[in-house]
Amino acid sequence: MSFRVYIGHSVAPHELGAIYAMAELAAGKGMEPIIPDRRWPPDEPPARIQQFLKGLDAFVTVATLGGEYIAWVTSELSTALALGMNPQKIVSVVDQGVQVPEVGHVVIIDRSNFDVTISKTVEILEQLQMDRTQRNLLAGLVLGGLMALLLASRE
């Protein structure tokens, strides 16, 4: 199962390239990045956006001072949390001075070298991905051990 990462963004139009660069780097690391459109009123995400928000492995919020879509990001994040998103899997990538959720990880945008910002963000996502993989492996080992015990007890 792929590691699904939703990238909610409120950035200036000329900054969208950085969003797609982050998504491309994440995809290269075996993740499934999801970048939403903004063709809906920000009060409540439509069904198609809510489908994206179900069962996420991570939620990345990218917000810059030039962005005009913070209401959309807030709505997306609220919906993801209501659908069971673990708050510790939120990664906020923001300009200095932008208010962030009080949970999860925070990366302050380095305007002099945005590649560093993207790399830091993807490193956090890789750690979250590795944590999920380790939990899955541990669960598999526990289940395998239980099955072995059950089979051994039948003899």
Secondary structure, DSSP 8 states (H G I E B T S, - for coil): --EEEEEEEE--GGGHHHHHHHHHHHHHTTEEEE-----S-TTS--HHHHHHHTT-SEEEEEE-TT-S-HHHHHHHHHHHHHTT--GGGEEEEE-TT----SSSEEEE--TT-HHHHHHHHHHHHHHHHHHHHHHHHHHHHHHHHHHHHHHHHH-
